[in-house]
């Protein structure tokens, strides 16, 4: 189906014998086509087994959107390549009364959702947010076929992957390991190719399932390091540290000050920040300062000294040295020549 720039395909594997198609999360497909006016791109849902499917998605929000989605009882693995915004769990059947549980959509992050009963979430997504990745979903009747799969009751807030939960749902999240990212990328590429190989899609879906069962059981998995599994409380504090830094990039931030403000000890803060964002705290701050400086220089109505002070450097000469080291041109050259691309 296609409408307003969104293309939706829902099909079984070529090698299957007429599998029943699972209903999509959030909408029935007949209604879905009528309701999607706010995103553009493509979605493909493929039935793998009776009670299990994989959804491959590549779409972008065309406007700021707040929508209510009904989530049925199921188990879901979501590997997000790119994303943004958040989903807020609603209380009971009152969709206007949202709960405290907010689940962010973070790029390069994997999610595990266990839902014990149907519930609703309010999705809040900004315009131009792009979502790419895959989701593998199982209905409850399929789960008994999986050996050693943990029950809803056996995982709790002490699980290393736990991010949020209540009596109806449990959410785990962690930075996607490279091996799982590679498998998901192959599923994504095959699903959207002109000649998809359904045998490859099926085998990689089952491999990802196997890997995630090990993760949930907290079995030693060489693809997962201690740094890649952050406790939910630590993750929130590390995100708060990033927000704090971005709120005032000109401030002379000290690790001890950030640690005190977000309530996380300095060792966990430094290790967790690098694991979550790929760079140490001070490198992140300098990167953001340089990006901001380049934006200001593009405008062209501020002196180099003014730009230096705005982004937190009292010494314009030191600022010019750091700027040229990053972009290969001095601030004065950038103002008069072609601007480099922000890296």
Residue frames relative to the residue before (quaternion, step in Angstrom):
aa qw qx qy qz dx dy dz
X 1.0000 0.0000 0.0000 0.0000 0.00 0.00 0.00
X 0.0447 -0.8071 0.5886 0.0134 3.56 -1.08 0.62
X 0.2110 0.7590 -0.5997 0.1409 3.53 -1.00 0.82
X 0.8575 0.0474 -0.0552 0.5093 3.55 -1.03 0.87
X 0.7554 -0.4226 0.2190 0.4503 3.53 0.95 0.88
X 0.6522 0.4841 -0.3270 0.4830 3.62 1.23 -0.07
X 0.1308 -0.7819 0.6075 0.0507 3.57 -0.88 0.99
X 0.0613 -0.8116 0.5807 -0.0188 3.58 -0.72 1.11
X 0.0125 -0.7844 0.6198 -0.0228 3.55 -0.86 1.03
X 0.0235 -0.7833 0.6207 -0.0240 3.57 -0.90 0.95
X 0.1928 0.8063 -0.5222 0.1999 3.59 -0.38 1.23
X 0.4645 -0.6303 0.5225 0.3376 3.60 -1.26 0.24
X 0.6411 -0.4764 0.4178 0.4330 3.55 -1.31 0.12
X 0.5972 -0.5727 0.4170 0.3760 3.56 -1.14 0.58
X 0.7333 0.4436 -0.2437 0.4540 3.58 0.98 -0.87
X 0.5356 0.6244 -0.4153 0.3883 3.61 1.25 0.03
X 0.3795 -0.7105 0.5473 0.2273 3.55 -1.29 0.37
X 0.8009 -0.3378 0.1786 0.4611 3.55 0.26 1.28
X 0.0763 0.8177 -0.5632 0.0914 3.58 0.70 1.06
X 0.4805 -0.6171 0.5295 0.3285 3.53 -1.18 0.59
X 0.3559 -0.7407 0.5291 0.2119 3.58 -0.89 0.91
X 0.4131 -0.7083 0.5200 0.2393 3.56 -0.92 0.96
X 0.5014 -0.6299 0.4809 0.3471 3.62 -1.04 0.64
X 0.5113 -0.6520 0.4561 0.3248 3.60 -1.05 0.68
X 0.5390 -0.5897 0.4785 0.3643 3.55 -1.19 0.47
X 0.7933 0.3443 -0.2487 0.4362 3.55 -0.98 0.86
X 0.8171 -0.0277 0.0828 0.5698 3.60 0.84 -0.93
X 0.4272 -0.5777 0.5976 0.3559 3.48 -1.35 0.18
X 0.5905 -0.6247 0.3638 0.3587 3.59 -0.97 0.77
X 0.6013 0.5656 -0.3682 0.4278 3.59 1.05 -0.62
X 0.6924 0.4341 -0.2626 0.5130 3.57 1.09 -0.75
X 0.5833 0.6316 -0.3595 0.3627 3.55 1.07 -0.84
X 0.6656 0.5174 -0.3078 0.4411 3.56 0.88 -0.95
X 0.6725 0.4920 -0.2964 0.4668 3.56 1.08 -0.69
X 0.7279 0.4764 -0.2435 0.4288 3.59 1.04 -0.72
X 0.6470 0.5322 -0.3422 0.4256 3.60 1.06 -0.58
X 0.1730 0.7629 -0.6019 0.1604 3.54 -0.32 1.31
X 0.6820 0.5295 -0.2538 0.4360 3.55 1.30 -0.19
X 0.7509 0.3099 -0.2194 0.5403 3.62 1.22 0.01
X 0.1522 -0.7703 0.6114 0.0986 3.53 -1.26 0.49
X 0.4822 0.6462 -0.4819 0.3430 3.57 -0.95 0.84
X 0.4833 -0.6610 0.4882 0.3020 3.56 -1.09 -0.66
X 0.0991 -0.7625 0.6391 0.0201 3.51 -1.24 0.74
X 0.0128 -0.7887 0.6146 0.0013 3.57 -0.94 0.89
X 0.1036 -0.7884 0.6060 0.0198 3.55 -0.79 1.10
X 0.0800 -0.8214 0.5644 -0.0175 3.57 -0.68 1.15
X 0.3412 -0.7312 0.5554 0.2011 3.58 -0.76 1.06
X 0.2293 -0.7995 0.5474 0.0924 3.58 -0.68 1.14
X 0.7592 -0.0324 0.0653 0.6468 3.53 1.01 -0.96
X 0.6130 -0.4861 0.4271 0.4535 3.55 -1.27 -0.02
X 0.8041 0.2024 -0.1671 0.5335 3.59 -0.40 1.20
X 0.7456 0.2925 -0.2123 0.5599 3.62 1.23 0.18
X 0.0907 0.7914 -0.6018 0.0571 3.58 -0.93 0.85
X 0.2689 -0.7214 0.6077 0.1951 3.54 -1.36 0.22
X 0.1578 -0.7694 0.6140 0.0785 3.55 -0.99 0.89
X 0.1528 -0.7702 0.6175 0.0469 3.53 -0.87 1.08
X 0.0057 0.8457 -0.5307 0.0555 3.60 -0.66 1.01
X 0.0404 0.7496 -0.6575 0.0645 3.50 -1.22 0.78
X 0.3478 0.7379 -0.5020 0.2874 3.58 0.01 1.28
X 0.2569 -0.7585 0.5864 0.1218 3.53 -1.32 0.39
X 0.4417 -0.6857 0.5119 0.2697 3.57 -1.05 0.78
X 0.3249 -0.7797 0.5139 0.1500 3.55 -0.75 1.09
X 0.7829 0.0475 -0.0473 0.6186 3.57 1.26 -0.21
X 0.6439 -0.4841 0.4018 0.4355 3.56 -1.28 0.28
X 0.0515 -0.8327 0.5498 -0.0413 3.56 -0.76 1.06
X 0.0133 -0.7347 0.6779 0.0226 3.52 -1.15 0.81
X 0.0961 0.8167 -0.5540 0.1301 3.58 -0.48 1.20
X 0.3603 -0.7017 0.5724 0.2242 3.54 -1.22 0.58
X 0.0606 -0.7915 0.6081 0.0085 3.58 -0.85 1.01
X 0.3140 -0.7217 0.5874 0.1886 3.55 -0.97 0.92
X 0.1483 -0.7925 0.5886 0.0593 3.58 -0.82 1.02
X 0.2998 -0.7763 0.5225 0.1857 3.63 -0.56 1.08
X 0.6470 -0.4781 0.4036 0.4357 3.55 -1.31 0.13
X 0.3197 0.7389 -0.5373 0.2512 3.58 -0.64 1.10
X 0.3453 -0.6494 0.6102 0.2945 3.51 -1.41 -0.12
X 0.0015 0.8216 -0.5684 0.0432 3.59 -0.81 0.97
X 0.1556 -0.7319 0.6580 0.0838 3.51 -1.13 0.84
X 0.0223 -0.8012 0.5976 -0.0191 3.60 -0.68 1.07
X 0.1053 -0.7732 0.6247 0.0284 3.56 -0.79 1.09
X 0.1292 -0.8343 0.5357 0.0152 3.53 -0.21 1.34
X 0.2798 -0.7419 0.5874 0.1621 3.58 -0.75 1.08
X 0.7763 -0.0506 0.0594 0.6255 3.56 0.90 -1.00
X 0.1716 0.7841 -0.5822 0.1298 3.57 -1.11 0.64
X 0.0380 -0.7892 0.6122 0.0318 3.55 -1.32 -0.08
X 0.6806 0.4691 -0.3544 0.4371 3.55 -1.29 0.11
X 0.3212 -0.7414 0.5566 0.1932 3.54 -1.27 -0.34
X 0.2851 -0.7141 0.6108 0.1891 3.51 -1.38 0.32
X 0.1592 -0.7986 0.5780 0.0534 3.55 -0.77 1.07
X 0.3925 -0.7337 0.5074 0.2241 3.56 -0.71 1.10
X 0.3230 -0.7511 0.5478 0.1772 3.56 -0.86 1.01
X 0.4867 -0.6677 0.4874 0.2823 3.55 -1.20 0.58
X 0.8464 -0.0805 0.0129 0.5262 3.53 -0.79 1.14
X 0.7631 -0.3329 0.2564 0.4911 3.58 -0.87 -0.95
X 0.5404 0.6168 -0.3990 0.4102 3.57 1.31 0.10
X 0.1954 -0.8347 0.5050 0.1005 3.58 0.04 1.28
X 0.6294 0.5268 -0.3482 0.4528 3.59 1.22 -0.27
X 0.6863 0.4212 -0.2655 0.5302 3.55 1.28 -0.25
X 0.1122 -0.8320 0.5418 0.0406 3.56 0.00 1.29
X 0.4578 -0.6829 0.5021 0.2684 3.55 -1.14 0.64
X 0.6669 -0.5025 0.3732 0.4042 3.53 -1.33 -0.14
X 0.5951 0.6049 -0.3585 0.3892 3.59 1.21 -0.37
X 0.0156 0.7955 -0.6012 0.0739 3.57 -0.46 1.29
X 0.1485 -0.8000 0.5798 0.0425 3.56 -0.72 1.12
X 0.2555 -0.7914 0.5333 0.1550 3.64 -0.41 1.14
X 0.3407 -0.7010 0.5841 0.2264 3.57 -1.18 0.58
X 0.0073 -0.8421 0.5346 -0.0700 3.58 -0.10 1.33
X 0.4970 -0.6618 0.4773 0.2952 3.57 -0.89 0.96
X 0.8375 0.1691 -0.1550 0.4959 3.57 -1.22 0.68
X 0.5489 0.5814 -0.3959 0.4516 3.54 1.10 0.78
X 0.2583 -0.7437 0.5968 0.1552 3.55 -1.16 0.72
X 0.1676 -0.7848 0.5939 0.0576 3.54 -1.10 0.82
X 0.1266 -0.7404 0.6532 0.0959 3.54 -1.21 0.65
X 0.0666 -0.7999 0.5964 0.0006 3.57 -0.70 1.12
X 0.0163 -0.7505 0.6607 0.0064 3.57 -0.92 0.97
X 0.0163 -0.8099 0.5861 -0.0180 3.59 -0.60 1.09
X 0.3318 -0.7787 0.5106 0.1512 3.53 -0.77 1.11
X 0.7878 0.0389 0.0079 0.6147 3.55 1.19 -0.53
X 0.6407 -0.5204 0.3888 0.4094 3.57 -1.23 0.35
X 0.1279 0.7686 -0.6227 0.0721 3.56 -1.02 0.82
X 0.4270 -0.7105 0.5068 0.2366 3.58 -1.28 0.26
X 0.1210 -0.7606 0.6309 0.0939 3.54 -1.23 0.57
X 0.3072 -0.7124 0.5975 0.2028 3.54 -1.17 0.66
X 0.2029 -0.7960 0.5652 0.0761 3.55 -0.61 1.20
X 0.0582 -0.7874 0.6136 0.0062 3.59 -0.89 1.01
X 0.0807 0.8125 -0.5617 0.1337 3.56 -0.37 1.29
X 0.3827 -0.7301 0.5235 0.2157 3.58 -0.93 0.94
X 0.6383 -0.5188 0.4141 0.3898 3.56 -1.28 0.47
X 0.8240 0.2350 -0.2207 0.4660 3.56 -1.21 0.77
X 0.4412 0.6608 -0.4874 0.3621 3.62 1.20 0.28
X 0.2028 -0.7964 0.5641 0.0796 3.56 -0.77 1.07
X 0.1346 -0.7788 0.6105 0.0505 3.56 -0.95 0.98
X 0.1139 0.7571 -0.6385 0.0790 3.56 -0.88 1.01
X 0.4384 0.6847 -0.5090 0.2828 3.56 -1.10 0.67
X 0.3975 -0.6837 0.5402 0.2877 3.54 -1.26 -0.45
X 0.1321 -0.7517 0.6374 0.1062 3.55 -1.29 0.47
X 0.1470 -0.7594 0.6290 0.0776 3.58 -0.96 0.91
X 0.0623 -0.8374 0.5415 -0.0404 3.56 -0.66 1.13
X 0.1152 -0.7854 0.6075 0.0297 3.56 -1.08 0.85
X 0.3669 -0.6875 0.5761 0.2467 3.54 -1.08 0.73
X 0.6772 -0.5283 0.3193 0.4004 3.62 -1.12 0.58
X 0.6582 0.5374 -0.3229 0.4169 3.60 0.98 -0.79
X 0.6271 0.5321 -0.3443 0.4528 3.60 1.22 -0.33
X 0.5833 0.6488 -0.3626 0.3276 3.58 1.06 -0.71
X 0.6279 0.5395 -0.3730 0.4189 3.68 0.90 -0.66
X 0.6079 0.5666 -0.3572 0.4263 3.60 1.18 -0.42
X 0.6484 0.5107 -0.3109 0.4713 3.57 1.26 -0.35
X 0.3566 -0.7469 0.5212 0.2085 3.58 -0.61 1.11
X 0.8615 0.1378 -0.1196 0.4738 3.55 -1.13 0.81
X 0.3981 0.6983 -0.5110 0.3046 3.57 1.13 0.41
X 0.4427 -0.7219 0.4563 0.2733 3.62 -0.71 1.02
X 0.4311 -0.6866 0.5213 0.2665 3.57 -1.04 0.74
X 0.6842 -0.4681 0.3589 0.4288 3.53 -1.32 0.29
X 0.6938 0.4983 -0.2753 0.4410 3.57 0.99 -0.86
X 0.6721 0.5439 -0.3039 0.4001 3.61 1.13 -0.58
X 0.6911 0.3797 -0.2846 0.5452 3.60 1.22 -0.22
X 0.0447 -0.8167 0.5745 -0.0296 3.55 -1.01 0.77
X 0.7650 -0.3760 0.2575 0.4551 3.55 -1.28 -0.24
X 0.6279 0.5450 -0.3430 0.4371 3.60 1.22 -0.26
X 0.4754 0.6721 -0.4494 0.3469 3.59 1.25 -0.18
X 0.5623 -0.6481 0.3905 0.3336 3.65 -0.87 0.89
X 0.7139 0.4473 -0.2644 0.4695 3.61 1.10 -0.57
X 0.4435 0.7369 -0.4385 0.2607 3.59 1.26 -0.27
X 0.0946 -0.7844 0.6108 0.0519 3.55 -1.00 0.92
X 0.7817 -0.1695 0.1312 0.5857 3.56 0.98 -0.84
X 0.0834 0.8018 -0.5874 0.0711 3.58 -1.15 0.55
X 0.0125 0.7328 -0.6761 -0.0761 3.48 -1.41 0.19
X 0.7813 -0.3454 0.2153 0.4731 3.60 -1.17 -0.31
X 0.7335 0.4273 -0.2309 0.4754 3.60 1.22 -0.40
X 0.8217 0.1165 -0.0489 0.5557 3.61 1.06 -0.50
X 0.1251 -0.7397 0.6551 0.0899 3.52 -1.39 0.43
X 0.0754 -0.8013 0.5935 0.0030 3.57 -0.84 1.02
X 0.0494 -0.7648 0.6419 0.0246 3.53 -0.97 0.96
X 0.0136 0.8083 -0.5884 0.0145 3.58 -1.07 0.62
X 0.0982 0.7815 -0.6107 0.0822 3.55 -1.15 0.68
X 0.6265 -0.5251 0.4136 0.4009 3.55 -1.26 0.42
X 0.4839 -0.7103 0.4315 0.2740 3.57 -0.72 1.10
X 0.3905 -0.7022 0.5402 0.2502 3.63 -0.78 0.98
X 0.6297 -0.5874 0.3532 0.3657 3.57 -1.08 0.70
X 0.6549 0.5267 -0.3398 0.4221 3.61 0.94 -0.80
X 0.6626 0.4737 -0.3026 0.4951 3.59 1.02 -0.76
X 0.6096 0.5476 -0.3435 0.4588 3.59 1.07 -0.74
X 0.6592 0.5118 -0.3092 0.4559 3.59 0.97 -0.85
X 0.6436 0.5141 -0.3202 0.4679 3.60 0.98 -0.84
X 0.6655 0.5045 -0.3001 0.4610 3.56 0.93 -0.94
X 0.6388 0.5302 -0.3288 0.4502 3.58 1.01 -0.78
X 0.6440 0.5168 -0.3220 0.4632 3.60 1.03 -0.76
X 0.6202 0.5163 -0.3339 0.4871 3.58 1.06 -0.72
X 0.6441 0.5321 -0.3046 0.4574 3.57 0.95 -0.96
X 0.6953 0.4829 -0.2810 0.4521 3.58 0.80 -1.02
X 0.6711 0.4954 -0.2965 0.4650 3.59 0.96 -0.87
X 0.6620 0.5383 -0.3115 0.4183 3.54 0.91 -0.94
X 0.7677 0.3456 -0.1825 0.5078 3.57 1.02 -0.78
X 0.4651 0.6667 -0.4610 0.3558 3.60 1.21 0.22
X 0.6190 -0.5540 0.4046 0.3824 3.57 -1.26 0.31
X 0.7813 0.1679 -0.0867 0.5949 3.56 1.20 -0.53
X 0.0925 -0.8521 0.5123 0.0541 3.62 0.47 1.18
X 0.3149 -0.7195 0.5903 0.1863 3.55 -1.14 0.75
X 0.2624 -0.8204 0.4894 0.1364 3.57 -0.08 1.30
X 0.5873 0.5628 -0.3797 0.4406 3.61 1.11 -0.51
X 0.6443 0.5024 -0.3127 0.4844 3.57 1.02 -0.80
X 0.6340 0.5294 -0.3315 0.4559 3.58 0.93 -0.88
X 0.6705 0.5047 -0.3000 0.4536 3.58 0.86 -0.96
X 0.6913 0.4911 -0.2958 0.4398 3.59 0.81 -0.97
X 0.6841 0.4792 -0.2960 0.4634 3.60 0.97 -0.81
X 0.5919 0.5468 -0.3664 0.4652 3.59 1.09 -0.61
X 0.6851 0.4780 -0.2876 0.4685 3.59 0.88 -0.91
X 0.6217 0.5316 -0.3387 0.4650 3.60 1.10 -0.67
X 0.6455 0.5036 -0.3188 0.4776 3.59 0.96 -0.83
X 0.6175 0.5434 -0.3380 0.4574 3.57 1.00 -0.81
X 0.6571 0.5147 -0.3056 0.4582 3.58 0.89 -0.93
X 0.6640 0.5062 -0.3028 0.4596 3.58 0.94 -0.89
X 0.6801 0.4932 -0.2993 0.4523 3.58 0.94 -0.83
X 0.5898 0.5466 -0.3792 0.4578 3.60 1.06 -0.56
X 0.6400 0.5121 -0.3214 0.4742 3.58 1.02 -0.79
X 0.6367 0.5282 -0.3296 0.4550 3.56 0.99 -0.81
X 0.6765 0.5014 -0.2964 0.4507 3.59 0.87 -0.93
X 0.6921 0.4630 -0.2736 0.4814 3.55 1.08 -0.70
X 0.3553 -0.7491 0.4741 0.2965 3.56 1.36 -0.10
X 0.2648 0.7302 -0.5662 0.2758 3.56 0.96 0.95
X 0.5730 -0.5913 0.4242 0.3768 3.58 -1.04 0.72
X 0.0068 -0.8022 0.5931 -0.0678 3.53 -0.58 1.23
X 0.4029 -0.7558 0.4509 0.2514 3.64 -0.41 1.13
X 0.6352 0.5378 -0.3470 0.4323 3.60 1.14 -0.40
X 0.7123 0.3936 -0.2391 0.5297 3.58 1.28 -0.25
X 0.1538 -0.7798 0.6013 0.0822 3.58 -0.72 1.02
X 0.6705 -0.4832 0.3585 0.4340 3.56 -1.25 0.26
X 0.6531 0.5263 -0.3270 0.4354 3.57 1.02 -0.72
X 0.6788 0.5092 -0.3060 0.4317 3.60 1.05 -0.61
X 0.6973 0.3647 -0.2649 0.5573 3.58 1.29 -0.14
X 0.0312 -0.8115 0.5831 -0.0243 3.55 -0.21 1.26
X 0.4901 -0.6318 0.5054 0.3244 3.55 -0.97 0.82
X 0.6190 -0.5970 0.3553 0.3664 3.56 -1.00 0.81
X 0.6429 0.5238 -0.3322 0.4494 3.58 0.95 -0.82
X 0.6550 0.5022 -0.3078 0.4733 3.58 0.95 -0.88
X 0.6336 0.5419 -0.3323 0.4410 3.58 0.97 -0.86
X 0.6552 0.5063 -0.3209 0.4598 3.59 0.91 -0.85
X 0.6674 0.5038 -0.3019 0.4579 3.57 0.98 -0.86
X 0.6426 0.5137 -0.3217 0.4686 3.59 1.03 -0.77
X 0.6303 0.5073 -0.3235 0.4907 3.58 1.04 -0.75
X 0.6312 0.5240 -0.3287 0.4680 3.58 1.05 -0.77
X 0.6167 0.5410 -0.3408 0.4591 3.60 1.09 -0.70
X 0.6404 0.5127 -0.3251 0.4704 3.59 0.97 -0.83
X 0.6566 0.5140 -0.3040 0.4607 3.58 0.93 -0.93
X 0.6366 0.5367 -0.3184 0.4532 3.56 1.02 -0.85
X 0.6612 0.5034 -0.3033 0.4663 3.60 0.89 -0.91
X 0.6945 0.4839 -0.2777 0.4542 3.57 0.89 -0.96
X 0.5883 0.5915 -0.3666 0.4118 3.59 1.17 -0.48
X 0.7986 0.0179 0.0032 0.6016 3.61 1.18 -0.47
X 0.0840 -0.8462 0.5247 0.0392 3.60 0.32 1.22
X 0.6104 0.5573 -0.3601 0.4326 3.61 1.20 -0.33
X 0.5417 0.6337 -0.3978 0.3831 3.58 1.22 -0.35
X 0.4169 -0.6800 0.5388 0.2711 3.58 -1.10 0.68
X 0.1093 -0.8440 0.5240 0.0339 3.53 0.22 1.30
X 0.1580 -0.7485 0.6384 0.0845 3.53 -1.11 0.87
X 0.6017 -0.5833 0.4013 0.3697 3.59 -1.05 0.74
X 0.6586 0.5189 -0.3163 0.4438 3.59 0.91 -0.90
X 0.6449 0.5179 -0.3229 0.4600 3.60 1.04 -0.77
X 0.6577 0.4913 -0.3125 0.4779 3.59 0.91 -0.88
X 0.6306 0.5520 -0.3199 0.4419 3.56 0.96 -0.93
X 0.6821 0.4895 -0.2858 0.4621 3.57 0.92 -0.93
X 0.6875 0.5060 -0.2912 0.4319 3.57 0.92 -0.89
X 0.7561 0.3603 -0.2151 0.5023 3.62 1.00 -0.74
X 0.4661 -0.7262 0.4121 0.2924 3.60 1.26 -0.14
X 0.5839 0.5390 -0.3831 0.4709 3.58 1.12 0.69
X 0.4950 -0.6770 0.4402 0.3208 3.60 -0.85 0.91
X 0.6693 -0.5685 0.3084 0.3657 3.55 -1.13 0.71
X 0.6336 0.5404 -0.3426 0.4349 3.60 0.99 -0.75
X 0.6849 0.4649 -0.2816 0.4852 3.58 0.88 -0.96
X 0.6259 0.5495 -0.3373 0.4388 3.56 1.05 -0.77
X 0.6998 0.4684 -0.2797 0.4612 3.60 0.80 -0.98
X 0.6869 0.4719 -0.2884 0.4715 3.59 0.89 -0.93
X 0.6934 0.4916 -0.2794 0.4466 3.56 0.89 -0.96
X 0.6349 0.5335 -0.3364 0.4462 3.58 1.00 -0.79
X 0.6712 0.4858 -0.3021 0.4714 3.58 0.91 -0.88
X 0.6492 0.5132 -0.3197 0.4615 3.59 1.02 -0.78
X 0.7060 0.4806 -0.2619 0.4494 3.57 0.95 -0.90
X 0.8273 0.2384 -0.0886 0.5009 3.59 0.87 -0.95
X 0.5508 -0.6857 0.3551 0.3167 3.58 1.27 0.12
X 0.7603 0.2346 -0.1585 0.5845 3.60 1.28 -0.12
X 0.5760 -0.5652 0.4468 0.3862 3.62 -1.21 0.43
X 0.6965 -0.4962 0.3205 0.4074 3.56 -1.25 0.45
X 0.7097 0.4584 -0.2870 0.4514 3.60 0.75 -0.97
X 0.6141 0.5278 -0.3491 0.4716 3.61 1.08 -0.63
X 0.6273 0.5329 -0.3237 0.4667 3.57 1.05 -0.82
X 0.6622 0.5083 -0.3055 0.4580 3.58 0.92 -0.94
X 0.6723 0.4892 -0.3061 0.4638 3.58 0.87 -0.90
X 0.6221 0.5433 -0.3338 0.4544 3.59 1.04 -0.79
X 0.6767 0.4818 -0.2914 0.4744 3.58 0.91 -0.91
X 0.6294 0.5309 -0.3376 0.4561 3.60 1.05 -0.73
X 0.6725 0.4929 -0.3005 0.4632 3.57 0.91 -0.87
X 0.6329 0.5250 -0.3319 0.4623 3.59 1.01 -0.77
X 0.6588 0.4988 -0.3015 0.4756 3.55 0.99 -0.87
X 0.6317 0.5354 -0.3329 0.4511 3.58 1.00 -0.82
X 0.6478 0.5136 -0.3224 0.4612 3.59 0.94 -0.83
X 0.6288 0.5289 -0.3350 0.4611 3.60 0.99 -0.78
X 0.6793 0.4913 -0.2919 0.4603 3.58 0.92 -0.93
X 0.6497 0.5103 -0.3203 0.4637 3.57 1.00 -0.76
X 0.5776 0.5749 -0.3744 0.4424 3.60 1.12 -0.54
X 0.6337 0.5403 -0.3335 0.4418 3.56 1.01 -0.82
X 0.2620 -0.8452 0.4326 0.1727 3.55 1.12 -0.76
X 0.6349 0.5510 -0.3481 0.4148 3.65 1.17 0.06
X 0.6477 0.4659 -0.3200 0.5109 3.59 1.28 0.27
X 0.4871 -0.6381 0.5032 0.3200 3.54 -1.14 0.63
X 0.6368 -0.5226 0.3921 0.4094 3.57 -1.23 0.36
X 0.6178 0.5365 -0.3436 0.4608 3.59 1.06 -0.69
X 0.6425 0.5165 -0.3224 0.4652 3.60 0.97 -0.84
X 0.6524 0.5059 -0.3154 0.4680 3.60 0.91 -0.91
X 0.6298 0.5487 -0.3283 0.4410 3.57 0.95 -0.89
X 0.6930 0.4710 -0.2750 0.4714 3.58 0.90 -0.93
X 0.6378 0.5479 -0.3320 0.4276 3.58 0.96 -0.83
X 0.7577 0.3670 -0.2114 0.4964 3.60 0.96 -0.80
X 0.6992 -0.5543 0.2523 0.3745 3.58 1.21 0.38
X 0.6155 0.5242 -0.3644 0.4622 3.62 1.20 0.35
X 0.2988 -0.7792 0.5296 0.1521 3.56 -0.52 1.22
X 0.7122 0.3908 -0.2303 0.5358 3.57 1.20 -0.52
X 0.3371 -0.7771 0.4936 0.1971 3.63 -0.30 1.21
X 0.6176 0.5499 -0.3531 0.4376 3.60 1.06 -0.65
X 0.6587 0.4897 -0.3064 0.4820 3.59 0.99 -0.83
X 0.6133 0.5399 -0.3365 0.4681 3.56 1.08 -0.78
X 0.6682 0.5061 -0.3037 0.4529 3.60 0.90 -0.95
X 0.6267 0.5381 -0.3316 0.4558 3.59 1.07 -0.75
X 0.6819 0.4798 -0.2844 0.4733 3.59 0.89 -0.96
X 0.6436 0.5345 -0.3211 0.4439 3.57 1.00 -0.84
X 0.6821 0.4771 -0.2910 0.4717 3.58 0.89 -0.92
X 0.6158 0.5458 -0.3483 0.4489 3.60 1.05 -0.69
X 0.6980 0.4632 -0.2741 0.4724 3.59 1.01 -0.73
X 0.8268 0.2798 -0.1068 0.4761 3.58 0.76 -1.06
X 0.4740 -0.7002 0.4282 0.3190 3.59 1.24 -0.20
X 0.7238 0.2975 -0.2190 0.5829 3.56 1.30 0.13
X 0.4940 -0.6388 0.4921 0.3251 3.55 -1.13 0.59
X 0.6604 -0.4977 0.3627 0.4296 3.63 -1.18 0.34
X 0.6655 0.5015 -0.3189 0.4515 3.61 0.96 -0.79
X 0.6309 0.5199 -0.3332 0.4698 3.60 1.08 -0.68
X 0.6415 0.5340 -0.3253 0.4444 3.55 1.01 -0.81
X 0.6488 0.5297 -0.3252 0.4390 3.58 1.01 -0.74
X 0.7783 0.3564 -0.1859 0.4824 3.58 1.07 -0.64
X 0.7381 0.3575 -0.2065 0.5337 3.58 1.27 -0.24
X 0.7271 -0.3951 0.3209 0.4607 3.52 -1.37 -0.09
X 0.4137 -0.7387 0.4847 0.2197 3.55 -0.84 0.99
X 0.4388 -0.6771 0.5174 0.2850 3.59 -1.05 0.69
X 0.5577 -0.5873 0.4691 0.3521 3.55 -1.29 0.29
X 0.4861 -0.6421 0.5021 0.3152 3.59 -1.02 0.79
X 0.2323 -0.7816 0.5672 0.1160 3.57 -0.81 1.01
